[in-house]
Amino acid sequence: MRIVVYVGKDCPHCKEALAFIQNTLPPEVFQSLVWVRNVNEEPDALTDLLMMNILIVPVIVFQWTHGNKDIVVGFDKEKLELLLNKTKQVLEENPPEEVTVPKLSK
């Protein structure tokens, strides 16, 4: 399981979304599951969004086990809250030592 947050430079909605995620998840969960990618600094991040036919930020991708994913485009607080609560529930059912967080290469 992993959460990828695509942001842009000087994007106020990106900062809001990222702050909301940081304030909702416990710090250790945020550090281990959340990967922040800046489309202005990482060409591969922009390519990822273009391959999903998404042209705006923020974009938050919840990658669950078995390849399932949920995507939030823009700062949709209700949807984010729902998916962050689902994240907490998954972690409660599968303690951190049982959750596999793949390391990503840049």
C-alpha positions in Angstrom: 0.0 0.0 0.0 1.2 3.5 -0.9 -0.1 7.0 -1.3 1.4 9.1 -4.0 0.7 12.8 -3.9 1.5 14.8 -7.1 2.0 18.5 -6.4 3.1 21.5 -8.3 5.3 24.5 -7.4 3.3 27.3 -5.7 0.0 25.4 -5.9 -2.1 26.4 -2.9 -4.5 23.5 -3.3 -1.5 21.1 -3.3 -0.3 22.6 0.0 -3.8 22.3 1.4 -4.2 18.7 0.4 -0.7 17.7 1.6 -1.3 19.4 5.0 -4.7 17.7 5.3 -3.1 14.3 4.7 -0.3 15.1 7.2 -2.8 16.2 9.8 -5.0 13.1 9.3 -2.4 10.3 9.3 -0.1 9.6 12.2 3.4 10.9 11.5 4.9 7.4 11.2 2.3 6.3 8.7 2.7 9.5 6.7 6.5 9.0 6.6 6.3 5.3 5.5 3.3 5.4 3.1 3.3 8.8 1.5 5.5 9.7 -1.5 5.3 13.4 -2.6 6.2 14.0 -6.3 6.6 17.5 -7.6 5.7 17.7 -11.3 7.8 20.8 -11.8 11.0 19.1 -10.5 10.4 15.5 -11.6 9.7 15.0 -15.3 8.7 11.4 -14.6 6.0 12.6 -12.2 4.5 14.8 -15.0 4.7 11.8 -17.4 2.8 9.6 -14.8 0.0 12.2 -14.7 -0.1 12.5 -18.5 -0.4 8.7 -18.8 -3.5 8.9 -16.6 -4.8 11.7 -18.8 -4.7 14.2 -15.8 -3.5 17.7 -16.4 -4.0 19.3 -13.0 -2.6 19.0 -9.5 -3.0 18.0 -6.8 -3.6 14.4 -7.6 -3.5 11.8 -4.8 -3.3 8.1 -5.8 -4.1 5.5 -3.1 -2.4 2.3 -4.3 -3.9 -0.6 -2.4 -2.7 -4.2 -2.5 -3.3 -6.4 -5.5 -3.1 -3.4 -7.9 -6.3 -1.7 -6.9 -6.2 2.1 -6.7 -8.3 5.2 -6.0 -7.5 8.5 -7.5 -8.4 11.9 -6.1 -8.0 14.8 -8.6 -8.0 18.2 -6.9 -8.4 18.9 -3.2 -11.6 17.0 -2.6 -11.7 17.0 1.2 -14.6 14.6 1.6 -13.1 11.9 -0.7 -9.7 12.3 0.8 -11.1 11.9 4.3 -13.0 8.8 3.2 -9.8 7.2 1.7 -7.6 8.2 4.6 -10.0 6.6 7.0 -9.9 3.5 4.8 -6.1 3.6 5.0 -6.3 3.7 8.8 -8.7 0.8 8.8 -6.4 -1.3 6.5 -3.5 -0.6 8.8 -5.5 -1.6 11.9 -6.4 -4.9 10.2 -2.8 -5.4 9.0 -0.3 -4.1 11.6 2.6 -2.2 10.0 5.0 -5.1 10.2 2.6 -7.0 7.9 2.1 -4.1 5.4 4.5 -4.2 2.6 5.6 -0.7 1.4 7.6 -1.1 -1.9 10.5 1.2 -2.3 10.3 3.4 -5.3 13.2 4.2 -7.5 13.4 7.6 -9.1 
